[in-house]
Amino acid sequence: MRSSLARLRLSGGLQLPQPATWAIRRFFDANRRLSARIESRLPHARDDLYAISETTVAEYMNGRPRQLVVDGGDGRSCPFAKYRDPRPGTRIMAIDVSEDEIRHNRQPGGVFIHLSPSRFAPFAVINRALPHWLSRRLLDFLQPQVVGICGFPASYDRCYFTALAGLLTAHEFQIEQHRLRYYRSRYFNFFVPAYLASIAYEVCARATQRRDLAACVLVVARKR
């Protein structure tokens, strides 16, 4: 087992002995199993916004011939490339930061499809409140299955529905559709009381239709 997973290293060199780490991991695993049983009964946990975003991109990508699709912040792979129909001649350009390439989507008729975590979701608030070194090490210890995937520095600048809507309107985009997902309590599934508290927050936010408190937001907008 990698040392980053076996021990929780804190400032000053504090670390847990391996037997204690194993006991804690068994405790966390038991909590995750119970949390998974609870999750299966949650209505607001059923929609997979990531899968919906991929099929939404596929719908627009294959809807017209000879399109250029810019996959911004593509990371290691393009999740919707598998949906590309080669017959219309659509090209996919994977980038991280390039204003010139992004400008293609700023032409009239260009479509902007954006899936983002929301700034005011509990996990995002905690991530911003803690120093990055601490939040990263806590995440690696509490959720080892996401090591190397999650835990990057994030400011979530204007990453909530009303801010995104205002930004798009200011740049002459018309929102065609949006989807919200309130469920993101899986970050807390290592400890059932924390998991239930997070669920209570999500249920209240969803029941009161507080869009800015959603965990994730998917927006589809077209340049006017």
C-alpha positions as CSV (number, residue, x, y, z in Angstrom):
1,M,0.0,0.0,0.0
2,R,1.3,3.4,-0.9
3,S,2.5,5.5,2.1
4,S,0.2,8.3,1.1
5,L,-2.7,5.9,1.5
6,A,-1.5,4.1,4.6
7,R,-0.8,7.1,6.8
8,L,-2.2,10.6,7.4
9,R,0.8,12.9,7.4
10,L,0.1,16.3,9.0
11,S,2.3,19.4,9.5
12,G,5.1,18.6,11.9
13,G,5.5,15.0,10.8
14,L,2.5,13.5,12.8
15,Q,1.4,10.2,11.3
16,L,-0.8,7.3,12.3
17,P,0.8,3.9,13.1
18,Q,-0.2,1.3,10.5
19,P,-2.3,-0.9,12.8
20,A,-4.4,2.1,13.7
21,T,-4.7,3.0,10.0
22,W,-6.0,-0.4,9.2
23,A,-8.6,-0.2,12.0
24,I,-9.7,3.2,10.8
25,R,-10.0,1.9,7.2
26,R,-12.1,-1.0,8.3
27,F,-14.3,1.5,10.2
28,F,-14.6,3.7,7.1
29,D,-15.4,0.7,4.8
30,A,-18.2,-0.3,7.1
31,N,-19.6,3.3,6.9
32,R,-19.3,3.3,3.1
33,R,-21.3,0.1,2.8
34,L,-24.1,1.6,5.0
35,S,-23.9,4.9,3.1
36,A,-24.2,3.0,-0.2
37,R,-27.4,1.3,1.0
38,I,-28.8,4.8,2.0
39,E,-27.8,6.3,-1.4
40,S,-29.7,3.6,-3.3
41,R,-32.9,5.0,-1.7
42,L,-32.3,8.7,-2.4
43,P,-34.3,10.1,-5.2
44,H,-32.0,13.1,-5.7
45,A,-29.0,10.7,-6.1
46,R,-30.3,8.9,-9.2
47,D,-29.5,11.5,-11.9
48,D,-25.9,11.2,-13.2
49,L,-25.2,14.7,-14.4
50,Y,-21.8,13.6,-15.8
51,A,-23.4,11.0,-18.1
52,I,-26.1,13.5,-19.0
53,S,-23.5,16.1,-19.9
54,E,-21.8,13.6,-22.2
55,T,-24.9,12.7,-24.1
56,T,-25.9,16.4,-24.3
57,V,-22.5,17.2,-25.9
58,A,-23.0,14.2,-28.3
59,E,-26.5,15.5,-29.3
60,Y,-25.1,19.0,-30.3
61,M,-21.8,17.6,-31.7
62,N,-23.5,15.3,-34.2
63,G,-26.4,17.6,-34.9
64,R,-24.7,19.6,-37.7
65,P,-21.9,18.8,-40.2
66,R,-18.3,20.0,-40.0
67,Q,-18.4,21.4,-36.5
68,L,-15.4,22.2,-34.3
69,V,-15.9,21.0,-30.7
70,V,-13.5,22.6,-28.2
71,D,-13.0,20.4,-25.1
72,G,-11.8,22.9,-22.6
73,G,-9.9,21.6,-19.6
74,D,-9.8,18.2,-21.2
75,G,-7.4,16.6,-18.8
76,R,-6.2,13.1,-19.7
77,S,-9.1,12.1,-22.0
78,C,-12.1,13.5,-23.8
79,P,-15.2,11.8,-22.2
80,F,-17.5,12.4,-25.1
81,A,-15.2,11.5,-28.0
82,K,-16.7,8.0,-28.0
83,Y,-20.0,9.5,-29.1
84,R,-18.6,11.3,-32.2
85,D,-20.2,10.3,-35.4
86,P,-17.4,10.5,-38.1
87,R,-19.7,11.0,-41.0
88,P,-20.5,14.8,-40.4
89,G,-16.8,15.6,-40.3
90,T,-16.8,17.0,-36.8
91,R,-13.4,17.8,-35.2
92,I,-12.7,17.7,-31.5
93,M,-10.0,20.0,-30.2
94,A,-8.8,19.3,-26.6
95,I,-7.3,22.3,-24.8
96,D,-6.7,23.5,-21.3
97,V,-6.2,27.3,-21.7
98,S,-6.2,29.0,-25.1
99,E,-8.3,32.1,-25.8
100,D,-7.8,31.8,-29.5
101,E,-9.3,28.3,-29.6
102,I,-12.1,29.1,-27.2
103,R,-13.0,32.0,-29.4
104,H,-14.5,29.5,-31.9
105,N,-17.4,29.1,-29.5
106,R,-17.9,32.8,-29.3
107,Q,-19.1,33.0,-33.0
108,P,-22.9,33.5,-33.5
109,G,-24.5,30.1,-33.2
110,G,-21.7,28.6,-31.2
111,V,-22.8,26.4,-28.3
112,F,-21.4,26.5,-24.8
113,I,-21.9,23.3,-22.7
114,H,-20.5,23.5,-19.2
115,L,-20.6,21.1,-16.3
116,S,-19.2,22.4,-13.0
117,P,-19.2,21.7,-9.3
118,S,-21.0,24.5,-7.4
119,R,-19.2,27.0,-5.2
120,F,-21.6,26.6,-2.3
121,A,-21.8,22.8,-2.1
122,P,-20.4,21.6,1.3
123,F,-17.4,19.8,-0.2
124,A,-16.5,23.0,-2.2
125,V,-16.9,25.2,0.9
126,I,-14.6,22.9,2.9
127,N,-12.1,22.7,0.0
128,R,-11.8,26.5,0.0
129,A,-11.7,26.9,3.7
130,L,-8.8,24.5,4.3
131,P,-5.2,25.0,3.1
132,H,-4.7,23.0,0.0
133,W,-2.0,20.7,1.5
134,L,-4.4,19.8,4.2
135,S,-7.5,19.3,2.1
136,R,-5.5,17.2,-0.4
137,R,-4.1,14.9,2.3
138,L,-7.4,14.5,4.1
139,L,-9.1,13.6,0.8
140,D,-6.4,11.1,0.0
141,F,-6.8,9.5,3.4
142,L,-10.6,9.6,3.6
143,Q,-11.3,8.8,0.0
144,P,-8.2,6.8,-1.4
145,Q,-10.1,5.7,-4.5
146,V,-9.9,9.3,-5.9
147,V,-6.2,9.8,-5.4
148,G,-4.9,11.5,-8.5
149,I,-8.4,12.4,-9.7
150,C,-9.7,14.9,-7.2
151,G,-8.1,17.2,-4.7
152,F,-6.7,19.9,-7.0
153,P,-6.8,23.6,-6.0
154,A,-10.1,25.2,-6.9
155,S,-11.6,28.6,-6.3
156,Y,-15.0,27.8,-7.9
157,D,-15.0,31.4,-9.2
158,R,-18.6,32.2,-10.4
159,C,-19.3,28.4,-10.4
160,Y,-22.9,28.6,-9.4
161,F,-26.1,29.0,-11.4
162,T,-26.9,32.6,-11.1
163,A,-23.3,33.7,-11.6
164,L,-23.0,31.5,-14.7
165,A,-26.3,32.8,-16.1
166,G,-25.2,36.4,-15.5
167,L,-21.8,35.8,-17.1
168,L,-23.3,34.1,-20.2
169,T,-25.9,36.9,-20.6
170,A,-23.2,39.5,-20.4
171,H,-21.4,37.8,-23.2
172,E,-24.5,37.5,-25.4
173,F,-25.2,33.8,-24.8
174,Q,-28.8,32.6,-24.5
175,I,-29.3,29.7,-22.1
176,E,-31.1,26.9,-23.8
177,Q,-31.2,24.4,-20.9
178,H,-29.8,23.7,-17.5
179,R,-29.8,20.8,-15.1
180,L,-28.9,20.8,-11.4
181,R,-27.8,18.0,-9.2
182,Y,-27.9,18.4,-5.5
183,Y,-26.4,15.1,-4.5
184,R,-22.7,15.0,-3.7
185,S,-22.7,13.5,-0.2
186,R,-20.5,10.7,-1.3
187,Y,-17.5,12.7,-0.2
188,F,-18.8,12.1,3.4
189,N,-19.7,8.4,3.1
190,F,-16.7,7.4,5.3
191,F,-18.7,8.5,8.4
192,V,-22.5,8.0,8.3
193,P,-23.5,10.9,10.6
194,A,-21.6,13.3,8.4
195,Y,-23.1,11.7,5.3
196,L,-26.6,12.1,6.8
197,A,-26.0,15.7,7.7
198,S,-24.9,16.4,4.1
199,I,-28.0,14.7,2.7
200,A,-30.2,16.8,5.0
201,Y,-28.5,19.9,3.5
202,E,-29.1,18.7,0.0
203,V,-32.7,17.7,0.6
204,C,-33.5,21.1,2.1
205,A,-31.7,23.0,-0.8
206,R,-33.6,20.9,-3.4
207,A,-37.0,21.2,-1.7
208,T,-36.6,25.0,-1.5
209,Q,-35.3,25.2,-5.1
210,R,-32.1,27.0,-4.1
211,R,-30.3,26.6,-7.4
212,D,-27.1,28.2,-6.2
213,L,-26.8,25.5,-3.4
214,A,-26.8,22.6,-5.9
215,A,-23.7,20.4,-5.9
216,C,-23.3,20.5,-9.7
217,V,-24.7,22.6,-12.5
218,L,-24.9,21.8,-16.2
219,V,-25.6,24.7,-18.6
220,V,-26.2,24.7,-22.3
221,A,-26.1,28.2,-23.9
222,R,-25.9,29.5,-27.5
223,K,-24.2,32.6,-28.8
224,R,-26.6,35.1,-30.1
